Amino acid sequence: MKLENCWEVMSCGREPGGRNAETIGFCPASVPGEFDGVNGGLHAGRFCWTVAGTFCGGAPQGSDAQMHGSCHTCRFFRRVDREKRLKSGSAPSDIGKTHFATPQRASDSELAAEVKILSGNPVVLGLLTSVRGLLAVLNEQRQIVALNDTFLKMLGVDDVQRTLGLRPGEALHCIHAEEEPGGCGTTRFCSTCGAAIAIVASLGGDVPVERTCAIKAKRDGRTVDIVLAVRSHPIDVAKKRFLLILAQDITEEERRAALERTFFHDVNNMLTGLLQASELLEETQPSEMTKLVAETAQRLHREVAIQNCLSRSHAGQYRPLWHACPVGQVLEGLKRFFEHHPATSRKHIEVLPCTPDVCITTDVAALSRVLHNMVTNALEASEENDCVRVWVETEASHVTFCVWNRAAILPEIGLRIFQRNFSTKAQAGRGIGTYSMKLFGEEVLGGQVGFTSTADNGTTFRFAHPVREQTP
């Protein structure tokens, strides 16, 4: 294992060539001096606590006496102290202290032998070079003995020797990894760490284990949050047991999900107040305008619920409001919606009346979402001056809403047309409209969505809505 200097661990940027060297100046520990090479470091890079004028804790330090006193709580000081004691074999009893996993590590010779075993194994080498995600191999003491270039890049390290022998939290610069002499896996925070749990459970049960790991890590002198999906899988190589660690950085996905949850939570709180106010206004000052305000507030509330459902791809979270509604009223509302819609520019919509009119029990917001997407999809596929036709076919058990346009869908496109995120358009965020037809039409409303398309007859999307005599 290559021994790291303080500027490599603490990321102060004051070493020669570092990002802060010109503005703040060189750290005295990073240039030649009387402590060159002590503890195996470059210059005083592993003996910095005896050097005045270094830059720990965000401010230049003073005399040697002050410096040494403040360094006993420094994670780098504790790391060097632990490494010295482990190497000498004279570690005091507290090196065995742990709050979760065993603290023992492989000796330098054992570590070198394990690295040699893996470096000569073609299967392991193939995995390290072919897997695109974060991949590392640990020994039974949970120390890194191999990792791929993607992991090295994520760590900001260009020399694999700097990571060999470290445990995952130490390589990732977890802020808790140095809190106990035993290092990563032994602190009071480790029993709730997803990575530590997956690794220990995988070792103990000899089975693959997957967990989500949230880490606070030091990066460039500041603390950052990292979220990893970690899978630990035991493997045997040359009659020795190792752990294959597959990790995926899901920090951005988790951040977006948290922001999304916060958004919908806050918007729903505001809409609840708006709904109550609009209902009170309609009761105390009844008029066509107050009725319109109350109806619009209710529609907005349902639309937000639909968007929340779409964002999570889980229709079971949407709670439909069932009402008896004449089909003719649905068609009239659809016609009004598209009267001034930008998609109808230089195109025509023909909505045929439902005769005789029938009544269905439905969630109007979900039904409107399905029909709006059917018509929008037809309009987008049409050329200038084309006509999109909408009509209804009635049977005893269901009412079928039909939307036709004269353009044909290519067979290979038709195979995936209801797949989420699949679109023939290049813009990001497309491919939701036809997907939501299926989601709400079938999973919420209990109907069936489909289409037929030929070059001679054009394309017709159909939504068969069940006729319910009673509210579900």
Buried (B, 14 or more C-beta within 10 A) or exposed (E): BEBBBBBBBBBBBBBEEBBBBEEBEBBBBBBEEEBEEBBBBBBBBBBBBBBBBBBBEEEBBEEEEEBBEBBEEBBBBBBBBBBBBBBEEEBEEEBEEBBBBBBEBBEEEEBBBBBEBBEEBEEBEEBBEEBEBBBBBBBBBBBBBBBBEBBBEBBEBEEBEBBBBBBBBBBBBBBBBBBBBBBBBBBEBBBEBBBBBBBBBBBEEEEBBBBBBBBBBBEEEEEEEBBBBBBBBBBEBEEBEBBBBBBBBBBEEBEEBEEBEEBBEEBEEEBEEBBEEBBEBBEEEEEEEBEEBBEEBBEBBBBBBBBBBBBBEEBEEBEBEBEEBEBBEBBBBBBEBBEEBEBBEEBEBEBEEBEEEBBBBBBBBBBBBBBBBBBBBBBBBBEEEBEBBBBBEBEEEBBBBBBBBBBBBEEEEBEBBBEBEBBEEEEEEEBBBBBBBBBBBBBBBBBBBBBEBEEEEBBBBBBBBBBBEEEE
